[in-house]
Amino acid sequence: MKDNNSIINTAKETILIESNAIANLTNLLDENFTNAINFILKSKGRVIVTGIGKSANIANKIVATLNSTGTPAIFMHAADAIHGDLGNVQKDDVVICISKSGNTPEIKVLVPLIKNYGNKIVAITGNMDSFLGKNADFPLNTFVEKEACPNNLAPTTSTTAQLVMGDAIAVCLLKLNNFSSKDFAKYHPGGALGKRLYLRVSDLIKNNQTPIVFENDSISKVLIEISEKRLGVTAVLNSANAIVGIITDGDIRRMLNKSTNIDLFTAKDIMGIQPKTILEDAMAVEALERLENNNITQILVTDKSNNYIGVVHLHDLIKEGIF
């Protein structure tokens, strides 16, 4: 086995080489970048991102980032483009072409074809004097001094620089398009991040039962209600159906510690008063905050008229991946 210190040192060296190269990108930004952003922003078409080899993998990721932040984009492999896939490029599309050297055979064939169609090309390249760098409408410089690979061969630092430049493009477009958290939720409905932005309390209580007892009900009735509804809690209402309290399984245990004769008590004798409530149209993440801030695991849910309609349990939030 290799010496552990040697392994750690190699990892540190890799990270430092790449982080220094990324930091240097800030010195390479110029008016080509701002012109590219403004052109994409005004374009009526999509963003087509293309590359070959490892640059194609980076292109795929940039496409995913653009799509998820409100800029329509598709991936087109540079080799496939010159064998039929060039039909993906429509009249108003902008093409982002990624290549470290900017001189690969596929790029040299592809670039003139795109320009003949009248589409603008944004180049992400480490060689501004290359064929791609000289023929692009908006050449963006991602020059790196060396790869993190000890042989200076495997694409490492260079592909990281390409990826970061793509992120810079996506974030600039996001801000200029006023892409909001609600927009983000629309594009990420299935993930935990999206759920934090769109899931409401009303969505959480749909499958829950609604435990209810009245203030003069017996403890036996309370026990049955808490047990059957399986939420560890029940709301306590008065004769006007207004919430006057809450009983948890903890309240039951504390009562039994004082007396096992449950016939001596009614719901109002053991209930907690002024229970925490939350409106049904509140965000689920707000319910989580209320639970955490009050050190409780359940909260009663009401409608806008303050009518009791259900219970949100911490387990509901954990199940949805919000906790």
N, C-alpha and C positions, 0 to 999 in steps of 0.2 A: 504493500500500500504506500501511496505517496505521503510525504510528511504533511500533517494537517496545516502547519503554518505556511507551507508552500502553496497549498490549495487556496487558503484565505488570501495570501498575497496576490496570487494570480487573479482571483475574483476582484480584489480591490483595484488592481491595475486596470483591469477591463472596465470597471465602472468609472474610474477616473479618466481614462482615455476618452470614453464616450461622453461623459458629462462635460469635459472641457471642450470637446468638439461641438456639442449642443450649445454651450454658452457662446461659442464663437459665432454661431449663426446670427446672433443679434447684430454682429458687426457687418454681416453680409447682406442684410436687408436694405433695399433701395427703392427707388420709385417704380421699378418693375413690379415689385410686390403690390404696392398700392394701386397701380394701374390694373394689375391682374384682378385684384379684389373688386375694384369698381366695375370692371368689364363683366365679371361673372355676376355681380349684383344686378346689373342692368340687362343681362342676357335673358331672352325669353325661352331659351332652351335648357337642356340639362348639362351636367358636367360629366364628360366621358373621361375616365382615368385609365391610362394604359401603361404597360411596361412589359419587360421580359425577365425571366429568371427570378431572382430574389426581389427585384423591383416590382414584379407583377404581384408578389405576395403583399408588398407594402401598398400597392395600388388598390388591392381588394380591401384592405383595412381602411384606407382613406375613403373609399366609396361608402363603406359601412358607417363611418363617422359623419360624412356629409349627409347621408340619408336620414340618420337618426337626429340630426340637428336642423333639419328643414331645407336642405339644399338637395334637390333631386339629382342622383348620380347613378351611373352604371359602370361596370368594369368591362374592359375590352382588352384581351391579351394581344400584345403587339404582333406575335407570330400568326395568330388566328386572323387578325385584322387584314393582313395582306393575302389571306387565303379565303376571303368571303365575308368575314365579320365586319368589314368596314361599312357595311350597310347599316350598322347600328348608329352611325353618326348622322344626325339629321341637320337640317339647314342652320338652325340657331344654336346648336350645341357648342360648348367650349371644351376643348380637349386638353387634359393635363397629361403630359408625357413624362415618365420617370425613367432616368437612366444615369448611372454614375459616370460612365465614360462619355455618354452622348454620341458614341460612334459605332454602336453595334449595327450589323447589317440590316436587321429588321427595322431599326429606327430610321436608317438612311433611306429605306424604301417607303416607310409609312409617312414620314413627315411631309414629303412633297405631295403625296396623295391627299392628305388632309388639307394642305394649303390650297391645292387645286380646287377643292370643294368649297373654299371660301371660309372655312372655320378657323378661328383663332386658336393658337397653341400656347399653353403655359408649360414651360419646361422646368422640371425639378432635376437639376444635374450638378454633378461635382466638377464639371469641366466646362466653363463658360466659353472656351475657345473651340469646343467640339462642334460637330455638324448640328447637333440638336441645339446647343447653346446659341449658335449664330443664326439659326433659321427660325427659332421660336419667336413669337410676338412678345412674350413676357418671360424671359429667362430668369429663373430663381436659382441663386447660387447655394448649393449645399456641399461645398468643398470641405473635405476633411484631410488632415495631414497624413493619417494612417489608420488602418483597420486595427481593431483590438486583437485580431488574430496575430499570433507571434510571427507568422510568415507573411503578414500583411497581404493576405490573399482572400480569406473568407469574408464575404460582406457582413460586417458587424456594425462598425461605427458609421459607415456610409448609409446603410439602410435605416439605422436609428435616426440619422439626420433627415432622411427623406420622410420618415414617419412624422417627425416633429414639425417639419415644414407643412406637411399635410394637415396636422392638427392646428397649426397657426392659421392656415387658410380657413378651415372649418369654423374656428372660434370667431375669427373676424367677421365671417358671413353671418354667423349666429347673432352676434351683437348688432350688426347693421340691419338685420331683418327683424330685430326686436323679438327674437325667439324666446318665449316665456316658459315658466315652469308648467303651465297648462298645456302648451304646445309639446313640451317634452313628454308629459304624461300621455298625450295622444299618440305619440310615436313609440312609447314603451309601455303599453297597457298590461303586458304579461309579467313584467319584472317587479321586484320588490321596490325599486325606485319609483316606478310608475304608480304602484299601489299607494305609496306614501303621498302621491300628489292627486290621485283621483278617488280613492276608495273612501266612502263615507260610512258613518255609523249605521245608517239605515241598511247598508249592504251587509253589515256584520250581524245584524239581529234577525235577518230573514229566516234563518234555520234554527234559531233559538226559540224555546218555549218562553212563556211569560208568567213567571211565578207571582201569584197575588194572594195575600191574606188581608183580612180586615182587622182593625185594632182590637176588637173584642173577641177574635177567634181564639180557640184553645191552642195550647202548645202542641197538642197532638196534631191538629190541623196544620200548624206551622211545620212540624217535622215531616209530615207527608208531602206537603207542597215543595219543600226544599229537596227532599229525596227524589220525588218524581220528576221534577223539572231539571235536576242535575246541573245546577249552576252555582250551588253552594250559597244561595242567597234568595230572599224573597222581598218584594216591596210590601209595605204595609199601607193600606188605604183607609180613609175614614168613610163614613156613610155617603159622602158626596163624591166619592171616587177620587179624592185628592190624595197625593202622597203625603203621609205624615211620618213615615219612618222606614227603616230597613232592618232586616234580621239576617245575619250571616250564620254559617255553621259555627263560627267562633262564639257568637252570642249564645248559641245553644249550649256549647261546652261550658262556658262561664256560668250559665244558669245551673247546670247539673252539678257543678262544683259546689254551689251553695245549697242546693236541695234537689233530691231525686224525685220529689213529689211534684210532677209537672202540672197536676190539677190545681195547684196553688196560683198559677200564673196564666196570663193571657198575652197576646202578641204585644200589646202596648206596654206591658211590664218589662219586657226585655229588649225592645227595639231600640236602635240608635236613631236619634232624631236629627232632623236637618241633613238628610243623606245627600251625597254628591249626585248631581244629575248632569246630563249632557243632551243637547238637542239632536234629533235624528239626522239633520242635514249637516252636522259638524263633520269635519274630516276625521278619518279613523286615527290619523297620527295625533290629532288633538286629544282623542280619547286616551291614547297611550300616555301622553304627557300628563293628563289629569290623574291617571292611575299612579304613575311614578311619583308625581309631586305630592300626592296624598297618601302614598304607601298603602294602596288598596289594590285588590285584584278584580273587583267588579264595580260597575257604575250603572245607575238607572238611566234609562233613555226616555225622553219626553218629546211630544210634538210641539209645534209652535204655540198651541193653546195650553201647554203645560200638562197635558194628559199623559199618564204613564203608558208606555207602549212596549217596553222590553228591557233587556239587560245586555250589556257588553261585558264579556269576561276577558281577562288577560289572555286566556288560551285562544280566543278568537283572533287576537292580533298576532299571536305566535304562529298560528295556523296559516295566516295570510303572509307570513314572512316579514311583517312590519316591525316586530320587536327586535 
